[in-house]
Amino acid sequence: MGEQEKSREGRLRRLAERRGYALRKSRERDPRSIDYGRWYLVEPSHNYVVANCENLDQVEARLTR
């Protein structure tokens, strides 16, 4: 992941926090797994997944609508 992608990830994590969510990345390491590389917006008080996204573009779209 490049430096630009890291800064975007940080910006989206802060935006999610301002909206009351936590941004989490799947810990799956097997590329054949269905969860590999996915991002989740989580409601932290109940650890409830609000959105299941394939990439940061989808995360950003979800947070800015």
PDB file of N, H, CA, C and O in Angstrom:
ATOM      1  N   MET A   1       0.849  -1.167   0.000  1.00  0.00           N
ATOM      2  CA  MET A   1       0.000   0.000   0.000  1.00  0.00           C
ATOM      3  C   MET A   1       0.896   1.232   0.000  1.00  0.00           C
ATOM      4  O   MET A   1       1.824   1.327   0.803  1.00  0.00           O
ATOM      5  N   GLY A   2       0.628   2.158  -0.881  1.00  0.00           N
ATOM      6  H   GLY A   2      -0.126   2.082  -1.533  1.00  0.00           H
ATOM      7  CA  GLY A   2       1.436   3.355  -0.997  1.00  0.00           C
ATOM      8  C   GLY A   2       1.134   4.378   0.091  1.00  0.00           C
ATOM      9  O   GLY A   2       0.158   4.269   0.833  1.00  0.00           O
ATOM     10  N   GLU A   3       2.004   5.367   0.153  1.00  0.00           N
ATOM     11  H   GLU A   3       2.796   5.456  -0.450  1.00  0.00           H
ATOM     12  CA  GLU A   3       1.856   6.423   1.154  1.00  0.00           C
ATOM     13  C   GLU A   3       0.546   7.189   0.962  1.00  0.00           C
ATOM     14  O   GLU A   3      -0.104   7.570   1.936  1.00  0.00           O
ATOM     15  N   GLN A   4       0.166   7.411  -0.289  1.00  0.00           N
ATOM     16  H   GLN A   4       0.695   7.102  -1.080  1.00  0.00           H
ATOM     17  CA  GLN A   4      -1.071   8.125  -0.580  1.00  0.00           C
ATOM     18  C   GLN A   4      -2.283   7.318  -0.098  1.00  0.00           C
ATOM     19  O   GLN A   4      -3.242   7.882   0.429  1.00  0.00           O
ATOM     20  N   GLU A   5      -2.230   6.012  -0.282  1.00  0.00           N
ATOM     21  H   GLU A   5      -1.451   5.554  -0.710  1.00  0.00           H
ATOM     22  CA  GLU A   5      -3.315   5.143   0.154  1.00  0.00           C
ATOM     23  C   GLU A   5      -3.412   5.111   1.683  1.00  0.00           C
ATOM     24  O   GLU A   5      -4.512   5.068   2.234  1.00  0.00           O
ATOM     25  N   LYS A   6      -2.266   5.133   2.368  1.00  0.00           N
ATOM     26  H   LYS A   6      -1.372   5.168   1.921  1.00  0.00           H
ATOM     27  CA  LYS A   6      -2.242   5.160   3.837  1.00  0.00           C
ATOM     28  C   LYS A   6      -2.874   6.438   4.368  1.00  0.00           C
ATOM     29  O   LYS A   6      -3.639   6.402   5.332  1.00  0.00           O
ATOM     30  N   SER A   7      -2.558   7.563   3.746  1.00  0.00           N
ATOM     31  H   SER A   7      -1.937   7.593   2.963  1.00  0.00           H
ATOM     32  CA  SER A   7      -3.125   8.828   4.221  1.00  0.00           C
ATOM     33  C   SER A   7      -4.635   8.871   3.949  1.00  0.00           C
ATOM     34  O   SER A   7      -5.394   9.423   4.745  1.00  0.00           O
ATOM     35  N   ARG A   8      -5.063   8.294   2.834  1.00  0.00           N
ATOM     36  H   ARG A   8      -4.446   7.845   2.187  1.00  0.00           H
ATOM     37  CA  ARG A   8      -6.492   8.226   2.534  1.00  0.00           C
ATOM     38  C   ARG A   8      -7.202   7.350   3.568  1.00  0.00           C
ATOM     39  O   ARG A   8      -8.288   7.692   4.037  1.00  0.00           O
ATOM     40  N   GLU A   9      -6.593   6.235   3.917  1.00  0.00           N
ATOM     41  H   GLU A   9      -5.711   5.957   3.536  1.00  0.00           H
ATOM     42  CA  GLU A   9      -7.153   5.348   4.923  1.00  0.00           C
ATOM     43  C   GLU A   9      -7.310   6.092   6.256  1.00  0.00           C
ATOM     44  O   GLU A   9      -8.343   5.975   6.915  1.00  0.00           O
ATOM     45  N   GLY A  10      -6.297   6.844   6.647  1.00  0.00           N
ATOM     46  H   GLY A  10      -5.457   6.939   6.112  1.00  0.00           H
ATOM     47  CA  GLY A  10      -6.360   7.607   7.891  1.00  0.00           C
ATOM     48  C   GLY A  10      -7.446   8.659   7.859  1.00  0.00           C
ATOM     49  O   GLY A  10      -8.162   8.859   8.841  1.00  0.00           O
ATOM     50  N   ARG A  11      -7.567   9.332   6.726  1.00  0.00           N
ATOM     51  H   ARG A  11      -6.986   9.169   5.929  1.00  0.00           H
ATOM     52  CA  ARG A  11      -8.606  10.354   6.575  1.00  0.00           C
ATOM     53  C   ARG A  11      -9.992   9.725   6.683  1.00  0.00           C
ATOM     54  O   ARG A  11     -10.882  10.290   7.319  1.00  0.00           O
ATOM     55  N   LEU A  12     -10.183   8.546   6.060  1.00  0.00           N
ATOM     56  H   LEU A  12      -9.460   8.086   5.544  1.00  0.00           H
ATOM     57  CA  LEU A  12     -11.480   7.880   6.124  1.00  0.00           C
ATOM     58  C   LEU A  12     -11.765   7.332   7.518  1.00  0.00           C
ATOM     59  O   LEU A  12     -12.919   7.301   7.947  1.00  0.00           O
ATOM     60  N   ARG A  13     -10.726   6.902   8.225  1.00  0.00           N
ATOM     61  H   ARG A  13      -9.789   6.927   7.876  1.00  0.00           H
ATOM     62  CA  ARG A  13     -10.924   6.445   9.603  1.00  0.00           C
ATOM     63  C   ARG A  13     -11.417   7.606  10.484  1.00  0.00           C
ATOM     64  O   ARG A  13     -12.321   7.433  11.301  1.00  0.00           O
ATOM     65  N   ARG A  14     -10.814   8.780  10.306  1.00  0.00           N
ATOM     66  H   ARG A  14     -10.080   8.920   9.642  1.00  0.00           H
ATOM     67  CA  ARG A  14     -11.239   9.954  11.088  1.00  0.00           C
ATOM     68  C   ARG A  14     -12.662  10.375  10.724  1.00  0.00           C
ATOM     69  O   ARG A  14     -13.454  10.730  11.597  1.00  0.00           O
ATOM     70  N   LEU A  15     -12.980  10.334   9.427  1.00  0.00           N
ATOM     71  H   LEU A  15     -12.337  10.046   8.718  1.00  0.00           H
ATOM     72  CA  LEU A  15     -14.334  10.687   8.986  1.00  0.00           C
ATOM     73  C   LEU A  15     -15.354   9.709   9.566  1.00  0.00           C
ATOM     74  O   LEU A  15     -16.420  10.119  10.025  1.00  0.00           O
ATOM     75  N   ALA A  16     -15.029   8.426   9.545  1.00  0.00           N
ATOM     76  H   ALA A  16     -14.163   8.093   9.173  1.00  0.00           H
ATOM     77  CA  ALA A  16     -15.932   7.417  10.122  1.00  0.00           C
ATOM     78  C   ALA A  16     -16.146   7.681  11.606  1.00  0.00           C
ATOM     79  O   ALA A  16     -17.266   7.579  12.106  1.00  0.00           O
ATOM     80  N   GLU A  17     -15.074   8.020  12.304  1.00  0.00           N
ATOM     81  H   GLU A  17     -14.164   8.103  11.897  1.00  0.00           H
ATOM     82  CA  GLU A  17     -15.177   8.294  13.737  1.00  0.00           C
ATOM     83  C   GLU A  17     -16.076   9.494  14.007  1.00  0.00           C
ATOM     84  O   GLU A  17     -16.865   9.479  14.951  1.00  0.00           O
ATOM     85  N   ARG A  18     -15.961  10.535  13.182  1.00  0.00           N
ATOM     86  H   ARG A  18     -15.320  10.548  12.415  1.00  0.00           H
ATOM     87  CA  ARG A  18     -16.826  11.709  13.339  1.00  0.00           C
ATOM     88  C   ARG A  18     -18.292  11.362  13.100  1.00  0.00           C
ATOM     89  O   ARG A  18     -19.184  12.002  13.656  1.00  0.00           O
ATOM     90  N   ARG A  19     -18.538  10.346  12.270  1.00  0.00           N
ATOM     91  H   ARG A  19     -17.813   9.826  11.818  1.00  0.00           H
ATOM     92  CA  ARG A  19     -19.903   9.908  11.973  1.00  0.00           C
ATOM     93  C   ARG A  19     -20.409   8.869  12.985  1.00  0.00           C
ATOM     94  O   ARG A  19     -21.552   8.420  12.897  1.00  0.00           O
ATOM     95  N   GLY A  20     -19.556   8.492  13.940  1.00  0.00           N
ATOM     96  H   GLY A  20     -18.628   8.856  14.011  1.00  0.00           H
ATOM     97  CA  GLY A  20     -19.967   7.551  14.970  1.00  0.00           C
ATOM     98  C   GLY A  20     -19.653   6.102  14.661  1.00  0.00           C
ATOM     99  O   GLY A  20     -20.171   5.202  15.323  1.00  0.00           O
ATOM    100  N   TYR A  21     -18.806   5.859  13.660  1.00  0.00           N
ATOM    101  H   TYR A  21     -18.385   6.590  13.122  1.00  0.00           H
ATOM    102  CA  TYR A  21     -18.446   4.503  13.256  1.00  0.00           C
ATOM    103  C   TYR A  21     -16.952   4.265  13.456  1.00  0.00           C
ATOM    104  O   TYR A  21     -16.186   5.188  13.733  1.00  0.00           O
ATOM    105  N   ALA A  22     -16.567   3.015  13.309  1.00  0.00           N
ATOM    106  H   ALA A  22     -17.189   2.265  13.084  1.00  0.00           H
ATOM    107  CA  ALA A  22     -15.155   2.648  13.266  1.00  0.00           C
ATOM    108  C   ALA A  22     -14.918   1.969  11.922  1.00  0.00           C
ATOM    109  O   ALA A  22     -15.756   1.195  11.459  1.00  0.00           O
ATOM    110  N   LEU A  23     -13.797   2.251  11.305  1.00  0.00           N
ATOM    111  H   LEU A  23     -13.116   2.880  11.681  1.00  0.00           H
ATOM    112  CA  LEU A  23     -13.438   1.620  10.034  1.00  0.00           C
ATOM    113  C   LEU A  23     -12.490   0.471  10.330  1.00  0.00           C
ATOM    114  O   LEU A  23     -11.433   0.665  10.930  1.00  0.00           O
ATOM    115  N   ARG A  24     -12.871  -0.719   9.910  1.00  0.00           N
ATOM    116  H   ARG A  24     -13.730  -0.877   9.423  1.00  0.00           H
ATOM    117  CA  ARG A  24     -12.061  -1.906  10.154  1.00  0.00           C
ATOM    118  C   ARG A  24     -11.748  -2.597   8.839  1.00  0.00           C
ATOM    119  O   ARG A  24     -12.552  -2.576   7.907  1.00  0.00           O
ATOM    120  N   LYS A  25     -10.580  -3.205   8.771  1.00  0.00           N
ATOM    121  H   LYS A  25      -9.927  -3.222   9.528  1.00  0.00           H
ATOM    122  CA  LYS A  25     -10.195  -3.976   7.594  1.00  0.00           C
ATOM    123  C   LYS A  25     -10.183  -5.447   7.975  1.00  0.00           C
ATOM    124  O   LYS A  25      -9.785  -5.811   9.081  1.00  0.00           O
ATOM    125  N   SER A  26     -10.621  -6.279   7.056  1.00  0.00           N
ATOM    126  H   SER A  26     -10.944  -5.983   6.157  1.00  0.00           H
ATOM    127  CA  SER A  26     -10.630  -7.712   7.310  1.00  0.00           C
ATOM    128  C   SER A  26      -9.222  -8.199   7.623  1.00  0.00           C
ATOM    129  O   SER A  26      -8.256  -7.755   7.003  1.00  0.00           O
ATOM    130  N   ARG A  27      -9.105  -9.104   8.575  1.00  0.00           N
ATOM    131  H   ARG A  27      -9.890  -9.465   9.079  1.00  0.00           H
ATOM    132  CA  ARG A  27      -7.807  -9.666   8.947  1.00  0.00           C
ATOM    133  C   ARG A  27      -7.497 -10.936   8.153  1.00  0.00           C
ATOM    134  O   ARG A  27      -6.453 -11.557   8.352  1.00  0.00           O
ATOM    135  N   GLU A  28      -8.392 -11.316   7.266  1.00  0.00           N
ATOM    136  H   GLU A  28      -9.240 -10.812   7.104  1.00  0.00           H
ATOM    137  CA  GLU A  28      -8.213 -12.524   6.467  1.00  0.00           C
ATOM    138  C   GLU A  28      -6.962 -12.399   5.587  1.00  0.00           C
ATOM    139  O   GLU A  28      -6.763 -11.377   4.930  1.00  0.00           O
ATOM    140  N   ARG A  29      -6.137 -13.423   5.577  1.00  0.00           N
ATOM    141  H   ARG A  29      -6.299 -14.253   6.110  1.00  0.00           H
ATOM    142  CA  ARG A  29      -4.887 -13.398   4.817  1.00  0.00           C
ATOM    143  C   ARG A  29      -4.895 -14.313   3.593  1.00  0.00           C
ATOM    144  O   ARG A  29      -3.956 -14.288   2.798  1.00  0.00           O
ATOM    145  N   ASP A  30      -5.935 -15.110   3.438  1.00  0.00           N
ATOM    146  H   ASP A  30      -6.698 -15.130   4.084  1.00  0.00           H
ATOM    147  CA  ASP A  30      -6.039 -16.020   2.305  1.00  0.00           C
ATOM    148  C   ASP A  30      -6.781 -15.318   1.167  1.00  0.00           C
ATOM    149  O   ASP A  30      -7.968 -15.024   1.306  1.00  0.00           O
ATOM    150  N   PRO A  31      -6.104 -15.042   0.032  1.00  0.00           N
ATOM    151  CA  PRO A  31      -6.750 -14.325  -1.079  1.00  0.00           C
ATOM    152  C   PRO A  31      -7.974 -15.041  -1.644  1.00  0.00           C
ATOM    153  O   PRO A  31      -8.788 -14.414  -2.322  1.00  0.00           O
ATOM    154  N   ARG A  32      -8.118 -16.320  -1.384  1.00  0.00           N
ATOM    155  H   ARG A  32      -7.456 -16.829  -0.833  1.00  0.00           H
ATOM    156  CA  ARG A  32      -9.284 -17.061  -1.889  1.00  0.00           C
ATOM    157  C   ARG A  32     -10.492 -16.913  -0.980  1.00  0.00           C
ATOM    158  O   ARG A  32     -11.600 -17.309  -1.344  1.00  0.00           O
ATOM    159  N   SER A  33     -10.282 -16.346   0.197  1.00  0.00           N
ATOM    160  H   SER A  33      -9.383 -16.024   0.492  1.00  0.00           H
ATOM    161  CA  SER A  33     -11.373 -16.171   1.153  1.00  0.00           C
ATOM    162  C   SER A  33     -12.310 -15.058   0.697  1.00  0.00           C
ATOM    163  O   SER A  33     -11.888 -14.095   0.056  1.00  0.00           O
ATOM    164  N   ILE A  34     -13.575 -15.205   1.036  1.00  0.00           N
ATOM    165  H   ILE A  34     -13.918 -15.987   1.556  1.00  0.00           H
ATOM    166  CA  ILE A  34     -14.580 -14.215   0.644  1.00  0.00           C
ATOM    167  C   ILE A  34     -14.367 -12.872   1.344  1.00  0.00           C
ATOM    168  O   ILE A  34     -14.771 -11.836   0.815  1.00  0.00           O
ATOM    169  N   ASP A  35     -13.739 -12.871   2.521  1.00  0.00           N
ATOM    170  H   ASP A  35     -13.410 -13.712   2.950  1.00  0.00           H
ATOM    171  CA  ASP A  35     -13.517 -11.641   3.287  1.00  0.00           C
ATOM    172  C   ASP A  35     -12.192 -10.951   2.985  1.00  0.00           C
ATOM    173  O   ASP A  35     -11.930  -9.878   3.529  1.00  0.00           O
ATOM    174  N   TYR A  36     -11.366 -11.523   2.150  1.00  0.00           N
ATOM    175  H   TYR A  36     -11.579 -12.395   1.709  1.00  0.00           H
ATOM    176  CA  TYR A  36     -10.027 -10.994   1.899  1.00  0.00           C
ATOM    177  C   TYR A  36     -10.093  -9.564   1.346  1.00  0.00           C
ATOM    178  O   TYR A  36     -10.753  -9.307   0.339  1.00  0.00           O
ATOM    179  N   GLY A  37      -9.398  -8.640   2.020  1.00  0.00           N
ATOM    180  H   GLY A  37      -8.862  -8.849   2.838  1.00  0.00           H
ATOM    181  CA  GLY A  37      -9.285  -7.255   1.550  1.00  0.00           C
ATOM    182  C   GLY A  37     -10.523  -6.401   1.739  1.00  0.00           C
ATOM    183  O   GLY A  37     -10.571  -5.290   1.213  1.00  0.00           O
ATOM    184  N   ARG A  38     -11.505  -6.861   2.453  1.00  0.00           N
ATOM    185  H   ARG A  38     -11.465  -7.764   2.880  1.00  0.00           H
ATOM    186  CA  ARG A  38     -12.746  -6.105   2.629  1.00  0.00           C
ATOM    187  C   ARG A  38     -12.620  -5.102   3.770  1.00  0.00           C
ATOM    188  O   ARG A  38     -11.804  -5.268   4.676  1.00  0.00           O
ATOM    189  N   TRP A  39     -13.434  -4.071   3.706  1.00  0.00           N
ATOM    190  H   TRP A  39     -14.096  -3.937   2.970  1.00  0.00           H
ATOM    191  CA  TRP A  39     -13.489  -3.024   4.719  1.00  0.00           C
ATOM    192  C   TRP A  39     -14.877  -3.013   5.330  1.00  0.00           C
ATOM    193  O   TRP A  39     -15.870  -3.272   4.650  1.00  0.00           O
ATOM    194  N   TYR A  40     -14.937  -2.710   6.618  1.00  0.00           N
ATOM    195  H   TYR A  40     -14.130  -2.500   7.170  1.00  0.00           H
ATOM    196  CA  TYR A  40     -16.208  -2.698   7.332  1.00  0.00           C
ATOM    197  C   TYR A  40     -16.367  -1.393   8.097  1.00  0.00           C
ATOM    198  O   TYR A  40     -15.435  -0.916   8.745  1.00  0.00           O
ATOM    199  N   LEU A  41     -17.550  -0.831   8.011  1.00  0.00           N
ATOM    200  H   LEU A  41     -18.307  -1.218   7.484  1.00  0.00           H
ATOM    201  CA  LEU A  41     -17.929   0.266   8.898  1.00  0.00           C
ATOM    202  C   LEU A  41     -18.698  -0.375  10.035  1.00  0.00           C
ATOM    203  O   LEU A  41     -19.700  -1.057   9.821  1.00  0.00           O
ATOM    204  N   VAL A  42     -18.215  -0.146  11.251  1.00  0.00           N
ATOM    205  H   VAL A  42     -17.401   0.408  11.425  1.00  0.00           H
ATOM    206  CA  VAL A  42     -18.762  -0.827  12.419  1.00  0.00           C
ATOM    207  C   VAL A  42     -19.291   0.202  13.405  1.00  0.00           C
ATOM    208  O   VAL A  42     -18.666   1.236  13.642  1.00  0.00           O
ATOM    209  N   GLU A  43     -20.445  -0.093  13.971  1.00  0.00           N
ATOM    210  H   GLU A  43     -20.953  -0.933  13.779  1.00  0.00           H
ATOM    211  CA  GLU A  43     -20.981   0.711  15.056  1.00  0.00           C
ATOM    212  C   GLU A  43     -20.311   0.181  16.321  1.00  0.00           C
ATOM    213  O   GLU A  43     -20.660  -0.900  16.795  1.00  0.00           O
ATOM    214  N   PRO A  44     -19.351   0.929  16.876  1.00  0.00           N
ATOM    215  CA  PRO A  44     -18.445   0.372  17.885  1.00  0.00           C
ATOM    216  C   PRO A  44     -19.071  -0.042  19.215  1.00  0.00           C
ATOM    217  O   PRO A  44     -18.564  -0.960  19.858  1.00  0.00           O
ATOM    218  N   SER A  45     -20.124   0.584  19.638  1.00  0.00           N
ATOM    219  H   SER A  45     -20.536   1.331  19.116  1.00  0.00           H
ATOM    220  CA  SER A  45     -20.665   0.232  20.951  1.00  0.00           C
ATOM    221  C   SER A  45     -21.271  -1.171  20.974  1.00  0.00           C
ATOM    222  O   SER A  45     -21.314  -1.810  22.025  1.00  0.00           O
ATOM    223  N   HIS A  46     -21.741  -1.652  19.819  1.00  0.00           N
ATOM    224  H   HIS A  46     -21.706  -1.132  18.965  1.00  0.00           H
ATOM    225  CA  HIS A  46     -22.321  -2.992  19.742  1.00  0.00           C
ATOM    226  C   HIS A  46     -21.531  -3.912  18.810  1.00  0.00           C
ATOM    227  O   HIS A  46     -21.895  -5.073  18.627  1.00  0.00           O
ATOM    228  N   ASN A  47     -20.455  -3.395  18.223  1.00  0.00           N
ATOM    229  H   ASN A  47     -20.159  -2.451  18.372  1.00  0.00           H
ATOM    230  CA  ASN A  47     -19.637  -4.152  17.274  1.00  0.00           C
ATOM    231  C   ASN A  47     -20.496  -4.698  16.126  1.00  0.00           C
ATOM    232  O   ASN A  47     -20.339  -5.841  15.696  1.00  0.00           O
ATOM    233  N   TYR A  48     -21.403  -3.848  15.649  1.00  0.00           N
ATOM    234  H   TYR A  48     -21.531  -2.920  15.999  1.00  0.00           H
ATOM    235  CA  TYR A  48     -22.351  -4.204  14.608  1.00  0.00           C
ATOM    236  C   TYR A  48     -21.877  -3.664  13.261  1.00  0.00           C
ATOM    237  O   TYR A  48     -21.587  -2.473  13.146  1.00  0.00           O
ATOM    238  N   VAL A  49     -21.795  -4.518  12.242  1.00  0.00           N
ATOM    239  H   VAL A  49     -22.032  -5.485  12.336  1.00  0.00           H
ATOM    240  CA  VAL A  49     -21.347  -4.096  10.917  1.00  0.00           C
ATOM    241  C   VAL A  49     -22.482  -3.333  10.235  1.00  0.00           C
ATOM    242  O   VAL A  49     -23.570  -3.868  10.021  1.00  0.00           O
ATOM    243  N   VAL A  50     -22.204  -2.073   9.897  1.00  0.00           N
ATOM    244  H   VAL A  50     -21.321  -1.638  10.071  1.00  0.00           H
ATOM    245  CA  VAL A  50     -23.176  -1.215   9.245  1.00  0.00           C
ATOM    246  C   VAL A  50     -23.021  -1.301   7.727  1.00  0.00           C
ATOM    247  O   VAL A  50     -24.012  -1.257   6.998  1.00  0.00           O
ATOM    248  N   ALA A  51     -21.784  -1.422   7.252  1.00  0.00           N
ATOM    249  H   ALA A  51     -20.979  -1.457   7.845  1.00  0.00           H
ATOM    250  CA  ALA A  51     -21.519  -1.504   5.817  1.00  0.00           C
ATOM    251  C   ALA A  51     -20.345  -2.443   5.569  1.00  0.00           C
ATOM    252  O   ALA A  51     -19.373  -2.462   6.324  1.00  0.00           O
ATOM    253  N   ASN A  52     -20.455  -3.216   4.505  1.00  0.00           N
ATOM    254  H   ASN A  52     -21.244  -3.201   3.891  1.00  0.00           H
ATOM    255  CA  ASN A  52     -19.439  -4.163   4.082  1.00  0.00           C
ATOM    256  C   ASN A  52     -18.972  -3.701   2.705  1.00  0.00           C
ATOM    257  O   ASN A  52     -19.733  -3.783   1.741  1.00  0.00           O
ATOM    258  N   CYS A  53     -17.741  -3.218   2.598  1.00  0.00           N
ATOM    259  H   CYS A  53     -17.123  -3.151   3.381  1.00  0.00           H
ATOM    260  CA  CYS A  53     -17.256  -2.593   1.372  1.00  0.00           C
ATOM    261  C   CYS A  53     -16.071  -3.358   0.786  1.00  0.00           C
ATOM    262  O   CYS A  53     -15.274  -3.945   1.519  1.00  0.00           O
ATOM    263  N   GLU A  54     -15.966  -3.343  -0.543  1.00  0.00           N
ATOM    264  H   GLU A  54     -16.613  -2.867  -1.138  1.00  0.00           H
ATOM    265  CA  GLU A  54     -14.870  -4.038  -1.214  1.00  0.00           C
ATOM    266  C   GLU A  54     -13.583  -3.230  -1.246  1.00  0.00           C
ATOM    267  O   GLU A  54     -12.492  -3.797  -1.306  1.00  0.00           O
ATOM    268  N   ASN A  55     -13.705  -1.892  -1.207  1.00  0.00           N
ATOM    269  H   ASN A  55     -14.591  -1.431  -1.159  1.00  0.00           H
ATOM    270  CA  ASN A  55     -12.510  -1.055  -1.306  1.00  0.00           C
ATOM    271  C   ASN A  55     -12.775   0.299  -0.643  1.00  0.00           C
ATOM    272  O   ASN A  55     -13.886   0.583  -0.196  1.00  0.00           O
ATOM    273  N   LEU A  56     -11.738   1.115  -0.592  1.00  0.00           N
ATOM    274  H   LEU A  56     -10.836   0.883  -0.956  1.00  0.00           H
ATOM    275  CA  LEU A  56     -11.869   2.424   0.055  1.00  0.00           C
ATOM    276  C   LEU A  56     -12.777   3.376  -0.718  1.00  0.00           C
ATOM    277  O   LEU A  56     -13.344   4.297  -0.131  1.00  0.00           O
ATOM    278  N   ASP A  57     -12.922   3.169  -2.018  1.00  0.00           N
ATOM    279  H   ASP A  57     -12.461   2.421  -2.495  1.00  0.00           H
ATOM    280  CA  ASP A  57     -13.843   4.003  -2.792  1.00  0.00           C
ATOM    281  C   ASP A  57     -15.271   3.827  -2.290  1.00  0.00           C
ATOM    282  O   ASP A  57     -16.013   4.799  -2.151  1.00  0.00           O
ATOM    283  N   GLN A  58     -15.648   2.583  -2.020  1.00  0.00           N
ATOM    284  H   GLN A  58     -15.045   1.793  -2.133  1.00  0.00           H
ATOM    285  CA  GLN A  58     -16.995   2.316  -1.510  1.00  0.00           C
ATOM    286  C   GLN A  58     -17.168   2.867  -0.100  1.00  0.00           C
ATOM    287  O   GLN A  58     -18.234   3.372   0.251  1.00  0.00           O
ATOM    288  N   VAL A  59     -16.119   2.767   0.701  1.00  0.00           N
ATOM    289  H   VAL A  59     -15.253   2.356   0.416  1.00  0.00           H
ATOM    290  CA  VAL A  59     -16.166   3.317   2.061  1.00  0.00           C
ATOM    291  C   VAL A  59     -16.403   4.818   1.987  1.00  0.00           C
ATOM    292  O   VAL A  59     -17.268   5.354   2.679  1.00  0.00           O
ATOM    293  N   GLU A  60     -15.630   5.488   1.146  1.00  0.00           N
ATOM    294  H   GLU A  60     -14.927   5.052   0.584  1.00  0.00           H
ATOM    295  CA  GLU A  60     -15.762   6.941   1.010  1.00  0.00           C
ATOM    296  C   GLU A  60     -17.149   7.330   0.518  1.00  0.00           C
ATOM    297  O   GLU A  60     -17.737   8.291   1.015  1.00  0.00           O
ATOM    298  N   ALA A  61     -17.675   6.592  -0.452  1.00  0.00           N
ATOM    299  H   ALA A  61     -17.197   5.812  -0.855  1.00  0.00           H
ATOM    300  CA  ALA A  61     -19.014   6.883  -0.962  1.00  0.00           C
ATOM    301  C   ALA A  61     -20.052   6.729   0.143  1.00  0.00           C
ATOM    302  O   ALA A  61     -20.976   7.535   0.251  1.00  0.00           O
ATOM    303  N   ARG A  62     -19.899   5.718   0.943  1.00  0.00           N
ATOM    304  H   ARG A  62     -19.148   5.063   0.856  1.00  0.00           H
ATOM    305  CA  ARG A  62     -20.855   5.459   2.030  1.00  0.00           C
ATOM    306  C   ARG A  62     -20.804   6.574   3.089  1.00  0.00           C
ATOM    307  O   ARG A  62     -21.837   6.992   3.612  1.00  0.00           O
ATOM    308  N   LEU A  63     -19.590   7.044   3.393  1.00  0.00           N
ATOM    309  H   LEU A  63     -18.751   6.704   2.968  1.00  0.00           H
ATOM    310  CA  LEU A  63     -19.449   8.059   4.434  1.00  0.00           C
ATOM    311  C   LEU A  63     -19.815   9.461   3.979  1.00  0.00           C
ATOM    312  O   LEU A  63     -20.137  10.306   4.814  1.00  0.00           O
ATOM    313  N   THR A  64     -19.777   9.733   2.687  1.00  0.00           N
ATOM    314  H   THR A  64     -19.516   9.046   2.009  1.00  0.00           H
ATOM    315  CA  THR A  64     -20.026  11.087   2.199  1.00  0.00           C
ATOM    316  C   THR A  64     -21.414  11.284   1.620  1.00  0.00           C
ATOM    317  O   THR A  64     -21.723  12.374   1.137  1.00  0.00           O
ATOM    318  N   ARG A  65     -22.246  10.280   1.652  1.00  0.00           N
ATOM    319  H   ARG A  65     -21.995   9.395   2.044  1.00  0.00           H
ATOM    320  CA  ARG A  65     -23.608  10.499   1.122  1.00  0.00           C
ATOM    321  C   ARG A  65     -24.535  11.038   2.153  1.00  0.00           C
ATOM    322  O   ARG A  65     -25.708  11.274   1.866  1.00  0.00           O
TER     323      ARG A  65
END
